[in-house]
Amino acid sequence: MDDLDPDELDEFIAAWDEVDREAVDLLCAALDAHRGLPPPAAELAVAAARIREEIEADLFPLGWVHSAAALERGALPDDAELMLRCAAATISPREETGLEIEEEATLLA
């Protein structure tokens, strides 16, 4: 990234933004029938509890997802917010993932 001139950097950022928009469009289309429905409470609670346990234990892959989602240990959001932020972090990390550059490139590809 340091080797890019300002025009190339602008093009890279614009391309990255387009990829994010395409991911949102894909998710919206795939989940359209579920929009507006309440989440399945029991399943959500079980999944969120497992995610909390794995984040606290720093188990893979939740260790890097925790970092990428910019979540604080011991102050995790409610179940629905936790699931959304973790899912979003795998598509477009808010913070550094802590992964090796090759691993992160593979993930984001």
C-alpha positions as CSV (number, residue, x, y, z in Angstrom):
1,M,0.0,0.0,0.0
2,D,2.9,2.4,0.7
3,D,4.0,2.0,-2.9
4,L,0.7,3.2,-4.4
5,D,0.5,6.7,-5.7
6,P,-2.6,8.7,-4.5
7,D,-4.5,8.0,-7.7
8,E,-3.9,4.2,-7.4
9,L,-4.9,4.4,-3.7
10,D,-8.1,6.2,-4.6
11,E,-8.9,3.5,-7.2
12,F,-8.1,0.7,-4.7
13,I,-10.4,2.3,-2.1
14,A,-13.2,2.7,-4.6
15,A,-12.8,-0.9,-5.7
16,W,-12.9,-2.1,-2.1
17,D,-16.1,0.0,-1.5
18,E,-17.7,-1.6,-4.5
19,V,-16.9,-5.1,-3.2
20,D,-18.5,-4.1,0.1
21,R,-21.6,-2.9,-1.7
22,E,-21.8,-6.2,-3.7
23,A,-21.6,-8.2,-0.5
24,V,-24.4,-6.2,1.0
25,D,-26.5,-6.7,-2.2
26,L,-25.8,-10.4,-2.1
27,L,-26.8,-10.8,1.5
28,C,-29.9,-8.7,1.1
29,A,-31.0,-10.9,-1.9
30,A,-30.2,-14.1,0.0
31,L,-32.0,-13.1,3.1
32,D,-34.9,-11.1,1.7
33,A,-37.5,-13.6,2.8
34,H,-36.2,-13.3,6.4
35,R,-36.1,-9.5,6.6
36,G,-38.3,-8.1,9.3
37,L,-38.8,-11.4,11.1
38,P,-37.7,-11.7,14.7
39,P,-34.6,-13.9,15.1
40,P,-35.2,-17.4,16.4
41,A,-34.6,-16.6,20.1
42,A,-33.5,-20.1,21.4
43,E,-31.1,-20.7,18.5
44,L,-29.7,-17.2,18.7
45,A,-29.1,-17.6,22.5
46,V,-27.3,-20.9,22.0
47,A,-25.1,-19.6,19.1
48,A,-24.3,-16.4,20.9
49,A,-23.3,-18.3,24.1
50,R,-20.9,-20.5,22.1
51,I,-19.4,-17.4,20.4
52,R,-18.9,-15.7,23.8
53,E,-17.2,-18.8,25.2
54,E,-14.9,-19.1,22.2
55,I,-14.1,-15.4,22.2
56,E,-13.2,-15.6,25.9
57,A,-11.1,-18.7,25.3
58,D,-9.5,-17.0,22.3
59,L,-10.3,-20.1,20.1
60,F,-9.8,-20.0,16.4
61,P,-11.5,-18.5,14.5
62,L,-13.3,-16.4,17.0
63,G,-10.1,-14.9,18.3
64,W,-9.5,-13.0,15.1
65,V,-13.2,-12.3,14.5
66,H,-13.3,-10.7,18.0
67,S,-10.5,-8.4,16.9
68,A,-11.9,-7.7,13.5
69,A,-15.3,-6.8,15.0
70,A,-13.7,-4.4,17.4
71,L,-15.4,-6.2,20.4
72,E,-14.2,-5.7,23.9
73,R,-13.7,-8.8,26.1
74,G,-16.1,-8.8,29.0
75,A,-18.3,-6.2,27.4
76,L,-19.9,-8.0,24.5
77,P,-23.1,-6.7,23.1
78,D,-26.5,-8.5,23.2
79,D,-27.0,-11.7,21.3
80,A,-28.3,-10.2,18.0
81,E,-25.7,-7.4,17.9
82,L,-22.9,-9.9,18.7
83,M,-23.9,-12.2,15.8
84,L,-24.3,-9.3,13.4
85,R,-20.9,-7.8,14.3
86,C,-19.1,-11.1,14.1
87,A,-20.7,-11.9,10.7
88,A,-19.9,-8.4,9.4
89,A,-16.3,-8.7,10.6
90,T,-15.7,-11.7,8.4
91,I,-16.8,-9.6,5.3
92,S,-15.4,-6.2,6.2
93,P,-13.3,-6.0,9.3
94,R,-13.6,-2.9,11.5
95,E,-10.2,-3.4,13.0
96,E,-7.0,-5.4,12.4
97,T,-7.7,-9.2,12.4
98,G,-4.3,-10.2,13.8
99,L,-4.0,-12.8,11.1
100,E,-0.9,-13.2,8.9
101,I,-1.2,-11.2,5.7
102,E,-1.6,-14.3,3.6
103,E,-4.4,-15.7,5.8
104,E,-6.2,-12.3,5.8
105,A,-5.9,-12.0,2.0
106,T,-7.4,-15.5,1.6
107,L,-10.2,-14.7,3.9
108,L,-11.1,-11.4,2.3
109,A,-10.9,-12.8,-1.2
